[in-house]
Structures are given as structure tokens and as C-alpha cells.
């Protein structure tokens, strides 16, 4: 019997994995992921000035990253349960992407001409996506470990969900060390960093989440 046939047979005859097991497996990633990301980012770049917490940019970063992390986590848990439909969360991602793009575009269109370059690229556009990917690495490792405790039958999609969750958690931590304040910058370069982590998760999932 081929491996894919065995996986399909098991998936068709298995019930949903217990919710408690899924939450228990995911807890280390959810708790330690942003903490480790923030620790790495702050140890290298330093904490943002406290007055920045009164600005919208910091909370926009945290809200965006948290939403993506939650959607990724929900997708990962559902993909880890044979026989459970993934449901609504993936359908929310395009809507969120459009919303963030519109916010970024609106901010860009209202930016004075002499500040357009800064709004688009800030001072760290070459660093930001790769920094998010780097600080997301612990969360990605923990998310993949959590997925292995479940029973995913679609390893690439499950890995991508792990990467999305980890990228969001990593971006949460990184935002505490990132001084960029342009919503346009956030919509482009934070998204790029989280997408890098999602892609890496899919790649690793295809290798490490196969039965």
C-alpha cells in the first residue's frame, strides 16, 4: 500500500483529535514564540522608546501580527485533525490582506511627496522581512513540533499554517524593537516577513510532517 493511500485510509476512519491535546501541544508555541522573538529582537536592536506605545503604528503591528498568528494557529489545529473541515479561517486571509493593502495604500496616498520614500522603505526594509523570519524560528520549530503531536494528512498546508502562526508570533516580538511607523511600510515589509515564514513552514512541513 502506498503511503498516500494509507494516510487517506487512516484519515477517513479516524475521528477528530481531542481538542485538549491540540491546545496542549500548541501552548508552548503560543506562549514562548512571541517571548523568544521579543527577547532576540530587543537584545539585538533594543526596545522601542516608550513614547512610541502612544502611537498607532505599534498597535497596528501587534494587531496585524496577532490576527495572523491566531488564524494560522486555528488552521494548524484543524489541519491536524483528520476528518475536520478547515472551515472559515483561510477565507478570512484574503479579506485581511485586502484590508491591510488598502490601509497601506491610503497611508501612501496621504504621505507628503518628500516623505514617500521613507513611507515605503523606512530605514530597514532590507532587514525587516529577514529579521521577522529569524526571530520567528523558535516559534516555527515549536509549531511544527505541535503539529507532529496531532495527525495532519496535508503536510504542506499544515506546515504553511505553522509558518503563518510563527510568522505572526515573531512579528509580534519584533514590533517591540522596530521603530518604523509608516502603515505603508508595515503593510509591505511585515507581510513579506510573515510570508517568508509561511513558505518556510510549508517547505519544512513537506519534509517533517509526513507519516
C-alpha positions as CSV (number, residue, x, y, z in Angstrom):
1,X,0.0,0.0,0.0
2,X,1.3,3.4,-0.9
3,X,1.9,6.0,1.9
4,X,-0.7,8.4,0.5
5,X,-3.3,5.6,0.4
6,X,-2.5,4.7,4.0
7,X,-2.9,8.3,5.0
8,X,-6.2,8.6,3.3
9,X,-7.5,5.4,4.8
10,X,-6.5,6.5,8.3
11,X,-7.9,9.9,7.8
12,X,-11.3,8.5,6.7
13,X,-11.5,6.2,9.6
14,X,-10.1,8.4,12.3
15,X,-12.2,10.7,14.4
16,X,-11.1,14.3,15.3
17,X,-8.1,14.6,17.5
18,X,-9.0,15.7,21.1
19,X,-9.2,19.4,21.5
20,X,-7.3,19.3,24.7
21,X,-4.4,17.6,23.0
22,X,-4.3,20.2,20.3
23,X,-4.3,23.1,22.7
24,X,-1.7,21.4,25.0
25,X,0.6,20.8,22.0
26,X,0.2,24.4,20.8
27,X,0.7,26.1,24.1
28,X,4.5,26.2,24.0
29,X,4.5,27.9,20.6
30,X,1.8,30.4,21.6
31,X,3.5,31.3,24.9
32,X,7.2,31.0,24.2
33,X,7.1,32.1,20.5
34,X,6.5,35.8,21.0
35,X,8.5,35.9,24.2
36,X,11.6,34.4,22.5
37,X,11.1,36.6,19.4
38,X,10.9,39.7,21.6
39,X,13.9,38.6,23.6
40,X,16.0,38.1,20.4
41,X,14.9,41.3,18.8
42,X,15.3,43.5,21.8
43,X,18.7,42.0,22.7
44,X,20.0,43.0,19.2
45,X,18.1,46.2,18.4
46,X,16.9,47.4,21.8
47,X,13.4,48.2,23.0
48,X,11.5,50.9,21.1
49,X,11.2,54.2,23.0
50,X,8.3,54.1,25.5
51,X,6.6,57.1,23.9
52,X,6.1,55.0,20.8
53,X,3.4,53.0,22.6
54,X,1.2,56.0,22.4
55,X,1.3,55.9,18.5
56,X,-1.0,53.9,16.3
57,X,1.9,52.1,14.4
58,X,2.9,49.9,17.3
59,X,-0.6,48.7,17.9
60,X,-1.2,48.3,14.2
61,X,1.8,46.0,14.0
62,X,0.7,44.0,17.1
63,X,-2.9,43.7,15.9
64,X,-2.0,42.6,12.4
65,X,0.6,40.1,13.7
66,X,-1.7,38.7,16.4
67,X,-4.6,38.2,13.9
68,X,-2.4,36.3,11.5
69,X,-0.9,34.2,14.3
70,X,-4.4,33.3,15.6
71,X,-5.7,32.4,12.1
72,X,-2.6,30.3,11.5
73,X,-3.0,28.5,14.8
74,X,-6.6,27.7,14.1
75,X,-5.8,26.4,10.6
76,X,-2.9,24.3,12.0
77,X,-5.1,22.7,14.7
78,X,-7.9,21.9,12.2
79,X,-5.5,20.5,9.7
80,X,-4.1,18.3,12.4
81,X,-7.5,16.7,13.0
82,X,-8.3,14.1,10.3
83,X,-11.9,14.4,9.2
84,X,-12.3,18.0,10.4
85,X,-13.0,20.7,7.7
86,X,-10.7,23.6,7.9
87,X,-13.6,26.0,7.7
88,X,-13.7,29.8,7.7
89,X,-10.2,30.9,8.8
90,X,-8.4,30.5,5.4
91,X,-11.2,32.5,3.8
92,X,-10.5,35.4,6.1
93,X,-6.9,35.7,5.0
94,X,-7.6,37.3,1.6
95,X,-10.0,39.7,3.2
96,X,-7.4,40.7,5.8
97,X,-4.8,41.0,3.0
98,X,-7.1,43.4,1.1
99,X,-7.8,45.4,4.2
100,X,-4.1,45.8,5.1
101,X,-3.3,46.7,1.5
102,X,-6.0,49.4,1.4
103,X,-4.7,50.8,4.7
104,X,-1.1,50.9,3.4
105,X,-2.3,52.4,0.1
106,X,-4.3,55.0,1.9
107,X,-1.4,56.0,4.0
108,X,0.8,56.2,1.0
109,X,-1.6,58.4,-0.9
110,X,-1.7,60.8,2.1
111,X,2.0,61.0,2.5
112,X,3.7,64.2,1.5
113,X,5.9,63.9,-1.6
114,X,9.1,64.4,0.3
115,X,8.3,61.6,2.7
116,X,7.1,59.0,0.2
117,X,10.4,57.1,0.1
118,X,10.5,56.9,3.8
119,X,6.9,55.7,4.0
120,X,7.7,52.9,1.5
121,X,11.1,51.8,2.6
122,X,11.7,53.3,6.1
123,X,15.3,52.7,7.2
124,X,15.1,48.9,7.5
125,X,13.2,47.5,4.5
126,X,16.2,45.2,3.6
127,X,16.4,43.9,7.2
128,X,12.7,43.8,8.3
129,X,11.4,40.6,6.5
130,X,14.6,38.6,7.2
131,X,14.6,39.8,10.9
132,X,11.0,38.7,11.3
133,X,11.8,35.3,9.7
134,X,14.8,34.9,12.1
135,X,13.0,35.8,15.3
136,X,10.1,33.5,14.2
137,X,12.4,30.5,14.0
138,X,11.8,29.3,17.7
139,X,8.0,29.6,17.2
140,X,8.2,27.8,13.9
141,X,10.1,24.9,15.5
142,X,7.6,24.7,18.4
143,X,4.6,24.9,15.9
144,X,6.0,22.1,13.8
145,X,6.6,20.0,16.9
146,X,3.0,20.7,18.0
147,X,1.7,19.6,14.6
148,X,3.6,16.3,14.8
149,X,1.7,15.5,18.0
150,X,-1.5,15.6,16.0
151,X,-2.4,13.7,12.8
152,X,-2.0,16.0,9.8
153,X,-2.8,14.5,6.5
154,X,-1.8,17.5,4.4
155,X,1.7,18.2,5.5
156,X,2.4,21.1,3.2
157,X,-0.7,23.0,4.2
158,X,-0.2,22.2,7.8
159,X,3.4,23.4,7.6
160,X,2.3,26.6,5.9
161,X,-0.3,27.1,8.8
162,X,2.6,26.6,11.3
163,X,4.7,29.1,9.4
164,X,1.8,31.7,9.3
165,X,1.3,31.3,13.0
166,X,5.0,31.5,13.8
167,X,5.5,34.5,11.5
168,X,2.7,36.3,13.3
169,X,4.2,35.5,16.7
170,X,7.6,36.5,15.5
171,X,6.3,39.8,14.1
172,X,4.6,40.5,17.5
173,X,8.0,40.2,19.2
174,X,9.9,42.1,16.5
175,X,7.5,45.0,16.6
176,X,8.7,45.8,20.2
177,X,12.2,46.6,18.7
178,X,11.1,48.1,15.3
179,X,11.0,51.9,15.2
180,X,9.3,52.1,11.8
181,X,6.0,54.0,12.0
182,X,4.6,54.0,8.4
183,X,1.5,51.9,7.9
184,X,2.6,51.5,4.3
185,X,5.9,50.1,5.5
186,X,4.1,47.7,7.8
187,X,1.7,46.5,5.1
188,X,4.6,45.7,2.7
189,X,7.5,44.5,4.8
190,X,5.8,42.9,7.7
191,X,3.7,41.0,5.3
192,X,6.8,39.9,3.4
193,X,8.5,38.6,6.5
194,X,5.4,36.6,7.6
195,X,5.1,35.2,4.1
196,X,8.7,34.1,4.2
197,X,8.0,32.2,7.4
198,X,4.8,30.7,5.9
199,X,6.8,29.5,2.9
200,X,9.5,28.0,5.1
201,X,6.8,26.3,7.1
202,X,5.3,24.7,4.0
203,X,8.8,23.5,2.9
204,X,9.6,22.1,6.3
205,X,6.1,20.6,6.7
206,X,6.5,18.6,3.4
207,X,9.5,17.0,5.0
208,X,8.8,16.7,8.7
209,X,5.1,16.3,8.9
210,X,4.7,13.2,6.6
211,X,3.8,10.0,8.3
